[in-house]
Amino acid sequence: MGILLGVLAIIAVIGIAFLLSNDKKNINYKGIGIMLLLQLLITWFMFSTQIGQNIINGISAGFNQLIEYGMVGIEFVVGGFVIDEGGVFFFNVLLLIIFFATILSVLTYLKILPTIIKYIGGMISKITGLPRVESFNAVNSIFFGQSEALIAIRTQFHHLTRNRLYIVSASAMSSVSASIVGAYLQMLPPSYVLLALPLNMFSALIIASIISPVHVPKEEDTVDINNVTDDKSIFEAMGNGALEGGKIALIVAAMLIAFIASLELINGLIQLVFAGVTLQEILGYILAPIGVLMGIAPNEVIQATSVMGTKIVTNEFVAMLDFQPMINDMSEKTVGIVTVFLTSFANFSSIGIIAGTVKGIDSEKAISVSGFGMKLLVGATLASILSATITGLFL
């Protein structure tokens, strides 16, 4: 029964994307089918084989080791401020972003990451028939934040039609930055967070390719990795990475303060009229039918979908903080589904971030992004549902 519901959910997601499509005749069905198959194979391999389990455990161990290194730096600077057993969220979680951003900056300066991303993107392009820029951007979005991923392809922006711009923006919104993954791993089960990275990459391409199909001439289908960084030395890369990481940590902290406080304000206003009712509960009931199709148990669906709804209207950190205390009381399947759903930037605030980034690159194209902003959020949310549903099929 669970598998049947999951299949129905996948059909529903693809169907909604099809209804939103602006060029139904030119949808690349072969590429979409290949990417769906790859998602199923990746999830099966990671969950159902010993090699897959070893890979997840190895990657988790690697991240945990990096987290330990990062904590040494954090303890040196702010260790005296940790006043209780649980520590302080800003110090113990958000400041790790600085260290991870530094590592990414160095790997980018050394051209290690751009080269890996270019060739993986090229393989995806060859297998699926998608353009190289879109494929490169999808892989790049696994490692870098929304702004950084789009800036990395700024030299190709003059080639991007409205549909191509939608696809690269959708990849940016449906992904998460590797600099933030370390923080996620402190809050949610690592195996599901790590699985979400490749699943969301393919889900974003699947949904965006249905909504905005593209066909690109070969002469315009090139990727340039020479201008991905302006750093002149490894030490400049370290410094700029640390500064960028610090900025991200402060931005996340500021957004958490604003969103959590605003959520409390909204709940206070709602309870003036409906005692004991919260926005999270309202969102939970609205999304409950989708949650059941995704495979969430009926007795857990309201709690789970309330967290999912919170993520859409605020951001993933607020939702993760809400979900963290529930994890031990929920089934493994629900935990996996919700964790994968939460591991993306698909929320209202991302529309402004992406539009602002594109405006800094090409002000005319920013008008297009603002025009399809809500469609972008719907597509990215459908991508999150698709990834989470596929996860649920194997739990």
VEXDREN-2710 file (C-alpha; in Angstrom, 1 decimal):
% VEXDREN-2710
k/r/px/py/pz
1/MET/0.0/0.0/0.0
2/GLY/2.8/2.4/0.9
3/ILE/4.5/1.8/-2.5
4/LEU/1.3/2.4/-4.3
5/LEU/0.7/5.7/-2.5
6/GLY/4.3/6.7/-3.3
7/VAL/3.8/5.9/-7.0
8/LEU/0.6/8.0/-7.0
9/ALA/2.5/10.9/-5.3
10/ILE/5.2/10.8/-8.0
11/ILE/2.5/10.7/-10.7
12/ALA/0.7/13.6/-9.0
13/VAL/3.9/15.7/-8.8
14/ILE/4.8/15.0/-12.4
15/GLY/1.2/15.8/-13.4
16/ILE/1.2/19.1/-11.6
17/ALA/4.5/20.1/-13.2
18/PHE/3.0/19.1/-16.6
19/LEU/0.0/21.4/-16.1
20/LEU/2.4/24.2/-15.3
21/SER/4.5/23.6/-18.4
22/ASN/4.9/26.5/-20.8
23/ASP/6.0/24.2/-23.7
24/LYS/4.4/20.8/-23.4
25/LYS/5.3/19.6/-26.9
26/ASN/9.1/19.9/-26.3
27/ILE/9.4/18.2/-22.9
28/ASN/12.4/15.8/-22.8
29/TYR/10.6/12.7/-21.6
30/LYS/13.6/10.5/-22.2
31/GLY/15.8/12.6/-20.0
32/ILE/13.2/12.8/-17.3
33/GLY/12.7/9.0/-17.3
34/ILE/16.5/8.5/-17.0
35/MET/16.8/10.9/-14.1
36/LEU/13.8/9.2/-12.3
37/LEU/15.5/5.9/-12.8
38/LEU/18.8/7.3/-11.4
39/GLN/17.1/8.5/-8.3
40/LEU/15.6/5.1/-7.7
41/LEU/18.9/3.4/-8.2
42/ILE/20.8/5.9/-6.0
43/THR/18.2/5.5/-3.1
44/TRP/18.2/1.7/-3.5
45/PHE/22.0/1.5/-3.6
46/MET/22.4/3.7/-0.5
47/PHE/19.7/2.0/1.6
48/SER/19.7/-1.6/0.4
49/THR/23.3/-2.5/-0.2
50/GLN/26.3/-2.8/2.1
51/ILE/28.5/-0.8/-0.2
52/GLY/25.9/2.0/-0.2
53/GLN/25.7/1.9/3.6
54/ASN/29.5/2.0/3.8
55/ILE/29.6/5.0/1.5
56/ILE/27.1/6.9/3.6
57/ASN/28.9/6.0/6.8
58/GLY/32.2/7.0/5.3
59/ILE/30.9/10.4/4.1
60/SER/29.2/10.9/7.5
61/ALA/32.5/10.1/9.2
62/GLY/34.3/12.5/7.0
63/PHE/31.9/15.3/7.8
64/ASN/32.0/14.5/11.5
65/GLN/35.8/14.7/11.4
66/LEU/35.6/18.1/9.7
67/ILE/33.0/19.2/12.3
68/GLU/35.5/18.2/15.1
69/TYR/38.2/20.3/13.4
70/GLY/35.8/23.2/13.1
71/MET/34.8/22.9/16.8
72/VAL/38.4/23.3/17.8
73/GLY/38.4/26.8/16.2
74/ILE/35.1/27.6/17.7
75/GLU/36.1/26.5/21.2
76/PHE/39.2/28.6/21.0
77/VAL/37.2/31.8/20.2
78/VAL/33.9/31.4/22.1
79/GLY/34.4/28.3/24.3
80/GLY/34.0/30.4/27.4
81/PHE/30.5/31.4/26.4
82/VAL/29.1/27.9/26.3
83/ILE/27.1/28.0/29.5
84/ASP/25.2/24.7/29.6
85/GLU/25.4/21.1/28.5
86/GLY/23.6/21.7/25.2
87/GLY/25.8/24.7/24.3
88/VAL/24.5/27.6/22.3
89/PHE/23.0/27.1/18.8
90/PHE/24.9/30.0/17.2
91/PHE/28.2/28.8/18.5
92/ASN/27.8/25.0/18.2
93/VAL/26.0/24.9/14.9
94/LEU/26.0/28.1/12.9
95/LEU/29.7/29.0/13.4
96/LEU/30.7/25.7/11.7
97/ILE/29.6/27.4/8.5
98/ILE/32.7/29.5/8.6
99/PHE/35.0/26.5/8.5
100/PHE/33.1/24.7/5.8
101/ALA/33.0/27.8/3.6
102/THR/36.7/28.2/4.0
103/ILE/37.3/24.6/2.8
104/LEU/35.0/25.2/-0.2
105/SER/36.8/28.4/-1.1
106/VAL/40.2/26.8/-1.1
107/LEU/39.0/23.8/-3.2
108/THR/37.5/26.3/-5.6
109/TYR/40.7/28.3/-5.9
110/LEU/42.7/25.2/-6.5
111/LYS/40.1/24.4/-9.3
112/ILE/39.5/21.0/-7.8
113/LEU/35.8/21.5/-7.2
114/PRO/35.0/23.3/-10.5
115/THR/36.8/20.6/-12.5
116/ILE/34.9/17.8/-10.7
117/ILE/31.6/19.6/-11.0
118/LYS/32.2/20.3/-14.7
119/TYR/32.9/16.7/-15.6
120/ILE/30.0/15.3/-13.5
121/GLY/27.7/17.9/-15.1
122/GLY/29.0/16.9/-18.5
123/MET/28.2/13.2/-17.8
124/ILE/24.7/14.1/-16.7
125/SER/24.2/16.2/-19.8
126/LYS/25.4/13.4/-22.0
127/ILE/23.2/10.8/-20.3
128/THR/20.0/12.9/-20.1
129/GLY/20.3/15.2/-23.1
130/LEU/20.1/18.3/-20.9
131/PRO/22.2/21.4/-21.8
132/ARG/25.7/21.5/-20.2
133/VAL/25.2/24.8/-18.4
134/GLU/22.0/23.6/-16.7
135/SER/23.7/20.3/-15.8
136/PHE/26.8/22.0/-14.4
137/ASN/24.7/24.4/-12.4
138/ALA/22.7/21.6/-10.9
139/VAL/25.8/19.8/-9.7
140/ASN/27.4/23.2/-8.6
141/SER/24.3/23.9/-6.5
142/ILE/25.0/20.9/-4.3
143/PHE/28.2/22.6/-3.1
144/PHE/27.4/26.3/-3.2
145/GLY/24.6/28.5/-2.0
146/GLN/22.0/30.0/-4.3
147/SER/23.9/33.2/-5.0
148/GLU/27.3/31.5/-5.4
149/ALA/25.9/28.9/-7.8
150/LEU/24.4/31.5/-10.1
151/ILE/27.4/33.7/-10.0
152/ALA/29.6/30.8/-11.1
153/ILE/27.8/30.7/-14.4
154/ARG/27.6/34.5/-14.8
155/THR/29.7/34.4/-18.0
156/GLN/27.0/32.2/-19.7
157/PHE/24.1/34.5/-18.6
158/HIS/23.8/36.1/-22.0
159/HIS/22.9/32.7/-23.5
160/LEU/20.1/32.0/-21.0
161/THR/16.6/32.3/-22.4
162/ARG/13.7/32.7/-19.9
163/ASN/13.2/28.9/-19.8
164/ARG/16.9/28.3/-19.2
165/LEU/16.9/30.9/-16.5
166/TYR/14.0/29.2/-14.8
167/ILE/16.0/25.9/-14.8
168/VAL/19.2/27.3/-13.2
169/SER/17.1/29.3/-10.7
170/ALA/15.2/26.1/-9.8
171/SER/18.4/24.2/-9.2
172/ALA/19.6/26.9/-6.9
173/MET/16.4/27.0/-4.9
174/SER/16.1/23.2/-4.7
175/SER/19.6/22.6/-3.4
176/VAL/21.5/23.5/-0.2
177/SER/25.1/24.7/0.2
178/ALA/27.8/22.3/1.3
179/SER/29.0/25.0/3.7
180/ILE/25.7/24.6/5.6
181/VAL/25.4/20.8/5.4
182/GLY/27.7/20.6/8.5
183/ALA/25.1/22.5/10.4
184/TYR/22.3/20.3/9.2
185/LEU/24.2/17.2/10.2
186/GLN/24.2/18.5/13.8
187/MET/20.4/18.6/13.8
188/LEU/19.1/15.8/11.6
189/PRO/20.0/12.2/10.7
190/PRO/23.1/12.4/8.5
191/SER/22.2/9.6/6.1
192/TYR/19.0/11.3/5.0
193/VAL/20.6/14.7/4.7
194/LEU/23.4/13.3/2.5
195/LEU/20.9/11.3/0.4
196/ALA/18.9/14.5/-0.2
197/LEU/21.8/16.2/-2.0
198/PRO/21.8/14.1/-5.2
199/LEU/18.0/13.4/-5.1
200/ASN/17.2/17.1/-5.0
201/MET/19.7/17.8/-7.8
202/PHE/17.8/15.4/-10.1
203/SER/14.3/16.4/-8.8
204/ALA/15.0/20.0/-9.6
205/LEU/16.1/19.2/-13.1
206/ILE/13.1/16.9/-13.6
207/ILE/10.5/19.3/-12.5
208/ALA/12.1/22.4/-14.1
209/SER/12.6/20.5/-17.4
210/ILE/8.9/19.8/-17.5
211/ILE/7.8/23.3/-16.5
212/SER/10.3/25.0/-18.8
213/PRO/11.7/22.7/-21.5
214/VAL/14.8/23.9/-23.4
215/HIS/16.7/23.0/-26.6
216/VAL/20.1/24.6/-26.9
217/PRO/22.3/24.9/-30.0
218/LYS/25.7/23.2/-29.6
219/GLU/27.6/26.5/-30.1
220/GLU/25.8/28.0/-27.1
221/ASP/26.2/24.9/-24.9
222/THR/29.6/25.5/-23.3
223/VAL/30.7/25.8/-19.7
224/ASP/33.6/28.1/-18.6
225/ILE/35.2/27.4/-15.2
226/ASN/38.0/30.0/-15.5
227/ASN/36.2/32.8/-13.8
228/VAL/34.7/30.9/-10.8
229/THR/36.9/32.7/-8.3
230/ASP/38.8/36.0/-8.1
231/ASP/41.2/34.9/-5.4
232/LYS/44.9/35.4/-6.2
233/SER/46.4/33.0/-3.6
234/ILE/45.4/30.2/-1.3
235/PHE/45.6/32.5/1.7
236/GLU/43.2/35.0/0.0
237/ALA/40.9/32.1/-0.7
238/MET/41.0/31.1/3.0
239/GLY/40.3/34.6/4.2
240/ASN/37.5/35.3/1.7
241/GLY/36.0/31.9/2.5
242/ALA/36.0/32.6/6.2
243/LEU/34.5/36.1/5.7
244/GLU/31.8/34.7/3.4
245/GLY/31.1/31.9/6.0
246/GLY/30.8/34.4/8.8
247/LYS/28.4/36.5/6.7
248/ILE/26.3/33.5/6.0
249/ALA/26.2/32.5/9.7
250/LEU/25.1/36.0/10.7
251/ILE/22.5/36.1/8.0
252/VAL/21.1/32.7/9.1
253/ALA/21.1/33.9/12.7
254/ALA/19.3/37.1/11.8
255/MET/16.7/35.3/9.7
256/LEU/16.1/32.8/12.5
257/ILE/15.5/35.6/15.0
258/ALA/13.1/37.4/12.5
259/PHE/11.2/34.3/11.4
260/ILE/10.8/32.6/14.7
261/ALA/9.7/35.9/16.4
262/SER/7.3/36.6/13.5
263/LEU/5.9/33.1/13.7
264/GLU/5.3/33.6/17.4
265/LEU/3.6/36.9/16.6
266/ILE/1.4/35.3/14.0
267/ASN/0.5/32.5/16.3
268/GLY/-0.4/35.0/19.0
269/LEU/-2.7/36.8/16.6
270/ILE/-4.4/33.6/15.5
271/GLN/-4.9/32.5/19.1
272/LEU/-6.8/35.8/19.8
273/VAL/-9.5/34.3/17.6
274/PHE/-8.9/30.6/17.8
275/ALA/-7.5/29.5/21.1
276/GLY/-4.8/26.9/21.0
277/VAL/-4.5/27.0/17.2
278/THR/-1.1/27.7/15.5
279/LEU/0.0/28.5/12.0
280/GLN/2.0/25.2/12.0
281/GLU/-1.2/23.2/12.7
282/ILE/-3.1/25.0/10.0
283/LEU/-0.3/24.3/7.5
284/GLY/-0.2/20.7/8.7
285/TYR/-3.9/20.1/7.9
286/ILE/-3.6/21.8/4.5
287/LEU/-0.6/19.6/3.5
288/ALA/-1.9/16.4/5.2
289/PRO/-3.2/14.8/2.0
290/ILE/0.1/15.3/0.3
291/GLY/1.9/13.9/3.4
292/VAL/-0.2/10.7/3.3
293/LEU/0.6/10.2/-0.4
294/MET/4.3/10.7/0.4
295/GLY/4.1/7.8/2.8
296/ILE/3.8/9.4/6.2
297/ALA/1.8/7.4/8.7
298/PRO/-1.7/8.9/9.3
299/ASN/-1.0/9.2/13.1
300/GLU/2.1/11.3/12.4
301/VAL/1.0/13.2/9.3
302/ILE/-0.2/16.5/11.0
303/GLN/2.9/16.9/13.0
304/ALA/5.1/16.1/10.0
305/THR/3.3/18.3/7.5
306/SER/3.2/21.2/9.9
307/VAL/7.0/21.1/9.9
308/MET/7.0/20.9/6.1
309/GLY/4.7/23.9/5.9
310/THR/6.8/25.9/8.4
311/LYS/9.8/25.3/6.1
312/ILE/8.0/26.7/3.1
313/VAL/6.8/29.9/4.8
314/THR/9.9/30.5/6.8
315/ASN/13.1/28.6/6.1
316/GLU/14.6/25.1/6.6
317/PHE/16.5/26.0/9.8
318/VAL/13.3/27.1/11.6
319/ALA/11.6/23.9/10.5
320/MET/14.6/21.7/11.5
321/LEU/14.6/23.3/15.0
322/ASP/10.9/22.4/15.2
323/PHE/11.4/18.9/13.9
324/GLN/14.5/18.0/16.1
325/PRO/12.5/17.3/19.3
326/MET/10.0/15.1/17.4
327/ILE/12.6/12.7/15.8
328/ASN/12.8/10.2/18.6
329/ASP/9.0/9.9/18.7
330/MET/8.4/9.3/15.0
331/SER/8.8/6.3/12.7
332/GLU/12.0/5.9/10.7
333/LYS/10.0/6.3/7.5
334/THR/8.5/9.7/8.6
335/VAL/11.9/10.9/9.8
336/GLY/13.5/10.1/6.5
337/ILE/10.7/11.7/4.4
338/VAL/10.6/14.9/6.4
339/THR/14.4/15.2/6.6
340/VAL/14.8/14.9/2.8
341/PHE/12.0/17.4/2.3
342/LEU/13.6/19.9/4.7
343/THR/17.0/19.7/3.1
344/SER/16.6/22.4/0.4
345/PHE/16.2/26.2/0.1
346/ALA/12.6/26.0/-1.2
347/ASN/10.9/28.8/0.7
348/PHE/9.5/32.3/0.1
349/SER/12.6/34.1/1.1
350/SER/14.7/32.3/-1.6
351/ILE/12.7/34.1/-4.3
352/GLY/14.1/37.4/-3.2
353/ILE/17.7/36.0/-2.8
354/ILE/17.7/34.5/-6.3
355/ALA/16.1/37.6/-7.9
356/GLY/18.6/39.9/-6.1
357/THR/21.5/37.7/-7.3
358/VAL/20.3/37.7/-10.9
359/LYS/19.8/41.5/-10.7
360/GLY/23.5/41.9/-9.8
361/ILE/24.5/39.9/-12.9
362/ASP/21.9/41.0/-15.4
363/SER/19.2/43.5/-14.4
364/GLU/17.0/42.7/-17.4
365/LYS/16.9/39.0/-16.6
366/ALA/16.0/39.8/-13.0
367/ILE/12.7/41.0/-14.2
368/SER/12.0/37.6/-15.6
369/VAL/12.9/35.9/-12.3
370/SER/10.6/38.2/-10.4
371/GLY/7.8/37.4/-12.9
372/PHE/8.1/33.6/-12.4
373/GLY/9.0/33.8/-8.7
374/MET/5.9/32.0/-7.4
375/LYS/6.2/29.4/-10.1
376/LEU/9.8/28.9/-9.0
377/LEU/8.7/28.2/-5.4
378/VAL/6.0/25.8/-6.5
379/GLY/8.4/23.9/-8.8
380/ALA/11.1/23.7/-6.0
381/THR/8.5/22.5/-3.5
382/LEU/7.3/19.8/-6.0
383/ALA/11.0/18.8/-6.3
384/SER/11.3/18.4/-2.5
385/ILE/8.1/16.3/-2.5
386/LEU/9.5/14.1/-5.3
387/SER/12.8/13.5/-3.4
388/ALA/11.1/12.8/-0.1
389/THR/8.6/10.4/-1.7
390/ILE/11.3/8.4/-3.4
391/THR/13.1/8.2/-0.1
392/GLY/9.9/6.9/1.5
393/LEU/9.6/4.1/-1.1
394/PHE/12.7/2.4/0.4
395/LEU/11.9/2.8/4.1
END
